[in-house]
Amino acid sequence: MASQADHGSSTGASPDSSTGPLTISHLGHACVLVEVADRRILVDPGGFSDDWHGLTDLDAIVVTHQHPDHLDPEHVPDLVRANPDAVLLVEEQARAMVPDLDTEAWSDGTVVQLGAVTLRGVGSKHAIINEFVPRVGNTGVLITAGEQPTFFHPGDAYDGDPGDVDVLALPINAPWCASKETIAFVRRIAPRFAFPVHDALLSARGRTLYCDHARNFSLDSTELVDLAGGEPRRF
């Protein structure tokens, strides 16, 4: 059953009157900063990137699963201390990785309201890596804010069903995926825009190849944009 939590009143600010366009910064590998309707949401502060270190003024921190490239137990406590008012939404199994932090369970169907912004959990299982590695939990996040474009970060899975998506964080390389699966995923979701994430294992030349595949074999209605380098992009 879906759970709901309200973290901030939206009184006097209906979704249609929310301010602040959807702005996204790719902070390395799987980590993404989403700014919309005057809220700042950080997704997957993992150990394969450090551009998120020192961020402040966050309203929410979302962790899709327990793997260290998505959750860095060493540095996340400092992030939480620097953002004392941020709600920390952590996939159920991943909560054991940060037992000393005040976390809220994040699972498929969970709905959290941050003013005019809605966060919804999508999915429950990590993609299969191989037969010898146990599957862990994985819950992506769909972010909506009135008439602003919708954003989806799937974590490490291609089987989530987020509904209509305008902007997709597209994992392009991992031990759990092949190019054919990446292409099938982006074509199924059919976003207006997709940008590559989950790319820290790639050389520069290899990353270009994977990006070209995503660009060339997506639907014509999808535009691949590259946010490498952390510069914010408005949608």
C-alpha positions as a Python dict, from the first residue, in 0.01 Angstrom:
ca = {
    (1, 'M'): (0, 0, 0),
    (2, 'A'): (128, 343, -85),
    (3, 'S'): (226, 562, 207),
    (4, 'Q'): (207, 937, 206),
    (5, 'A'): (394, 1205, 394),
    (6, 'D'): (361, 1582, 381),
    (7, 'H'): (686, 1772, 425),
    (8, 'G'): (587, 2133, 368),
    (9, 'S'): (259, 2306, 319),
    (10, 'S'): (154, 2414, -29),
    (11, 'T'): (-111, 2653, 104),
    (12, 'G'): (-127, 2963, -112),
    (13, 'A'): (79, 2803, -389),
    (14, 'S'): (-121, 2577, -615),
    (15, 'P'): (74, 2350, -853),
    (16, 'D'): (-14, 2576, -1148),
    (17, 'S'): (131, 2880, -969),
    (18, 'S'): (450, 2713, -852),
    (19, 'T'): (770, 2899, -930),
    (20, 'G'): (1103, 2773, -1051),
    (21, 'P'): (1145, 2574, -1373),
    (22, 'L'): (1276, 2217, -1377),
    (23, 'T'): (1654, 2248, -1357),
    (24, 'I'): (1881, 1943, -1349),
    (25, 'S'): (2250, 1903, -1274),
    (26, 'H'): (2434, 1573, -1325),
    (27, 'L'): (2685, 1562, -1041),
    (28, 'G'): (2865, 1248, -1155),
    (29, 'H'): (2773, 884, -1215),
    (30, 'A'): (2424, 829, -1069),
    (31, 'C'): (2398, 1150, -865),
    (32, 'V'): (2151, 1413, -987),
    (33, 'L'): (2038, 1743, -837),
    (34, 'V'): (1680, 1836, -928),
    (35, 'E'): (1554, 2191, -869),
    (36, 'V'): (1188, 2266, -934),
    (37, 'A'): (914, 2481, -778),
    (38, 'D'): (1164, 2626, -532),
    (39, 'R'): (1266, 2283, -401),
    (40, 'R'): (1607, 2114, -423),
    (41, 'I'): (1616, 1734, -435),
    (42, 'L'): (1934, 1528, -448),
    (43, 'V'): (1916, 1173, -583),
    (44, 'D'): (2177, 902, -514),
    (45, 'P'): (2476, 1066, -343),
    (46, 'G'): (2716, 779, -405),
    (47, 'G'): (3086, 716, -376),
    (48, 'F'): (3161, 732, -749),
    (49, 'S'): (3124, 1111, -745),
    (50, 'D'): (3203, 1391, -504),
    (51, 'D'): (3052, 1699, -670),
    (52, 'W'): (2761, 1666, -427),
    (53, 'H'): (2987, 1708, -124),
    (54, 'G'): (2914, 2034, 52),
    (55, 'L'): (2570, 2094, -100),
    (56, 'T'): (2331, 2293, 117),
    (57, 'D'): (1970, 2415, 105),
    (58, 'L'): (1840, 2071, 11),
    (59, 'D'): (1476, 1984, 76),
    (60, 'A'): (1509, 1610, 17),
    (61, 'I'): (1774, 1343, -35),
    (62, 'V'): (1659, 1027, -212),
    (63, 'V'): (1857, 700, -212),
    (64, 'T'): (1733, 440, -461),
    (65, 'H'): (1934, 146, -323),
    (66, 'Q'): (2222, 32, -106),
    (67, 'H'): (2510, -5, -353),
    (68, 'P'): (2801, 229, -271),
    (69, 'D'): (2793, 406, -608),
    (70, 'H'): (2445, 530, -506),
    (71, 'L'): (2489, 566, -131),
    (72, 'D'): (2818, 676, 24),
    (73, 'P'): (2787, 595, 398),
    (74, 'E'): (3111, 780, 476),
    (75, 'H'): (3006, 1122, 342),
    (76, 'V'): (2625, 1118, 351),
    (77, 'P'): (2620, 1193, 728),
    (78, 'D'): (2807, 1518, 659),
    (79, 'L'): (2556, 1597, 384),
    (80, 'V'): (2268, 1540, 625),
    (81, 'R'): (2428, 1760, 892),
    (82, 'A'): (2468, 2037, 634),
    (83, 'N'): (2099, 2005, 543),
    (84, 'P'): (1916, 1959, 875),
    (85, 'D'): (1573, 2036, 728),
    (86, 'A'): (1599, 1789, 438),
    (87, 'V'): (1390, 1472, 448),
    (88, 'L'): (1606, 1163, 393),
    (89, 'L'): (1419, 904, 183),
    (90, 'V'): (1609, 577, 168),
    (91, 'E'): (1512, 244, 11),
    (92, 'E'): (1420, 3, 289),
    (93, 'Q'): (1724, -229, 272),
    (94, 'A'): (1961, 64, 224),
    (95, 'R'): (1853, 217, 555),
    (96, 'A'): (2073, -41, 729),
    (97, 'M'): (2376, 124, 565),
    (98, 'V'): (2316, 449, 756),
    (99, 'P'): (2163, 332, 1086),
    (100, 'D'): (2253, 646, 1278),
    (101, 'L'): (2061, 878, 1046),
    (102, 'D'): (1695, 972, 1073),
    (103, 'T'): (1567, 813, 753),
    (104, 'E'): (1222, 751, 610),
    (105, 'A'): (1143, 434, 416),
    (106, 'W'): (1132, 476, 39),
    (107, 'S'): (948, 207, -157),
    (108, 'D'): (730, 147, -459),
    (109, 'G'): (421, 367, -433),
    (110, 'T'): (550, 590, -154),
    (111, 'V'): (433, 947, -208),
    (112, 'V'): (600, 1247, -44),
    (113, 'Q'): (475, 1603, -89),
    (114, 'L'): (720, 1892, -71),
    (115, 'G'): (509, 2201, -121),
    (116, 'A'): (407, 2192, -487),
    (117, 'V'): (646, 1906, -563),
    (118, 'T'): (543, 1540, -551),
    (119, 'L'): (791, 1254, -518),
    (120, 'R'): (667, 902, -596),
    (121, 'G'): (856, 579, -550),
    (122, 'V'): (871, 353, -858),
    (123, 'G'): (987, -10, -858),
    (124, 'S'): (1110, -252, -596),
    (125, 'K'): (1401, -463, -727),
    (126, 'H'): (1750, -398, -860),
    (127, 'A'): (1820, -538, -1206),
    (128, 'I'): (1982, -882, -1216),
    (129, 'I'): (2362, -857, -1220),
    (130, 'N'): (2434, -1228, -1251),
    (131, 'E'): (2315, -1550, -1092),
    (132, 'F'): (2574, -1529, -813),
    (133, 'V'): (2489, -1179, -687),
    (134, 'P'): (2172, -1156, -476),
    (135, 'R'): (1918, -901, -594),
    (136, 'V'): (1861, -610, -358),
    (137, 'G'): (1583, -358, -335),
    (138, 'N'): (1570, -61, -573),
    (139, 'T'): (1313, 215, -588),
    (140, 'G'): (1339, 494, -844),
    (141, 'V'): (1184, 838, -806),
    (142, 'L'): (933, 1025, -1023),
    (143, 'I'): (927, 1400, -953),
    (144, 'T'): (634, 1614, -1063),
    (145, 'A'): (541, 1977, -998),
    (146, 'G'): (222, 2100, -1161),
    (147, 'E'): (278, 2203, -1521),
    (148, 'Q'): (656, 2164, -1501),
    (149, 'P'): (817, 1874, -1692),
    (150, 'T'): (823, 1542, -1507),
    (151, 'F'): (1153, 1378, -1414),
    (152, 'F'): (1234, 1010, -1355),
    (153, 'H'): (1546, 852, -1207),
    (154, 'P'): (1517, 471, -1215),
    (155, 'G'): (1812, 386, -993),
    (156, 'D'): (1949, 53, -1116),
    (157, 'A'): (1651, -99, -1295),
    (158, 'Y'): (1481, -86, -1632),
    (159, 'D'): (1148, -240, -1534),
    (160, 'G'): (982, 50, -1350),
    (161, 'D'): (654, 194, -1475),
    (162, 'P'): (660, 567, -1395),
    (163, 'G'): (392, 675, -1643),
    (164, 'D'): (450, 987, -1852),
    (165, 'V'): (806, 1115, -1829),
    (166, 'D'): (945, 1432, -1985),
    (167, 'V'): (1305, 1404, -1865),
    (168, 'L'): (1475, 1069, -1800),
    (169, 'A'): (1802, 997, -1621),
    (170, 'L'): (1922, 713, -1845),
    (171, 'P'): (2174, 462, -1706),
    (172, 'I'): (2399, 377, -1999),
    (173, 'N'): (2653, 133, -1856),
    (174, 'A'): (2662, -119, -1571),
    (175, 'P'): (2734, -485, -1498),
    (176, 'W'): (2355, -532, -1497),
    (177, 'C'): (2271, -395, -1841),
    (178, 'A'): (2354, -430, -2210),
    (179, 'S'): (2308, -172, -2484),
    (180, 'K'): (2005, -355, -2621),
    (181, 'E'): (1836, -326, -2282),
    (182, 'T'): (1922, 43, -2252),
    (183, 'I'): (1767, 112, -2590),
    (184, 'A'): (1457, -93, -2512),
    (185, 'F'): (1415, 100, -2186),
    (186, 'V'): (1446, 450, -2331),
    (187, 'R'): (1213, 357, -2618),
    (188, 'R'): (956, 216, -2373),
    (189, 'I'): (962, 521, -2146),
    (190, 'A'): (967, 752, -2452),
    (191, 'P'): (1070, 1072, -2271),
    (192, 'R'): (1098, 1408, -2442),
    (193, 'F'): (1457, 1433, -2314),
    (194, 'A'): (1705, 1176, -2182),
    (195, 'F'): (2049, 1236, -2037),
    (196, 'P'): (2316, 972, -1966),
    (197, 'V'): (2398, 871, -1609),
    (198, 'H'): (2565, 568, -1448),
    (199, 'D'): (2874, 624, -1660),
    (200, 'A'): (3170, 622, -1419),
    (201, 'L'): (3301, 286, -1543),
    (202, 'L'): (3344, 413, -1900),
    (203, 'S'): (3645, 564, -2071),
    (204, 'A'): (3584, 885, -2264),
    (205, 'R'): (3577, 693, -2592),
    (206, 'G'): (3347, 426, -2452),
    (207, 'R'): (3110, 684, -2309),
    (208, 'T'): (3084, 851, -2649),
    (209, 'L'): (2993, 517, -2805),
    (210, 'Y'): (2719, 446, -2550),
    (211, 'C'): (2580, 797, -2584),
    (212, 'D'): (2576, 762, -2962),
    (213, 'H'): (2380, 439, -2931),
    (214, 'A'): (2124, 606, -2706),
    (215, 'R'): (2102, 906, -2938),
    (216, 'N'): (2079, 711, -3262),
    (217, 'F'): (1840, 437, -3156),
    (218, 'S'): (1595, 620, -2933),
    (219, 'L'): (1260, 722, -3074),
    (220, 'D'): (1261, 1032, -3292),
    (221, 'S'): (1053, 1205, -3024),
    (222, 'T'): (1336, 1170, -2769),
    (223, 'E'): (1633, 1408, -2759),
    (224, 'L'): (1950, 1294, -2585),
    (225, 'V'): (2123, 1577, -2400),
    (226, 'D'): (2457, 1538, -2225),
    (227, 'L'): (2484, 1700, -1881),
    (228, 'A'): (2836, 1582, -1804),
    (229, 'G'): (3034, 1840, -1611),
    (230, 'G'): (2760, 1940, -1370),
    (231, 'E'): (2634, 2252, -1545),
    (232, 'P'): (2262, 2297, -1470),
    (233, 'R'): (2016, 2257, -1757),
    (234, 'R'): (1666, 2402, -1759),
    (235, 'F'): (1386, 2200, -1917),
}
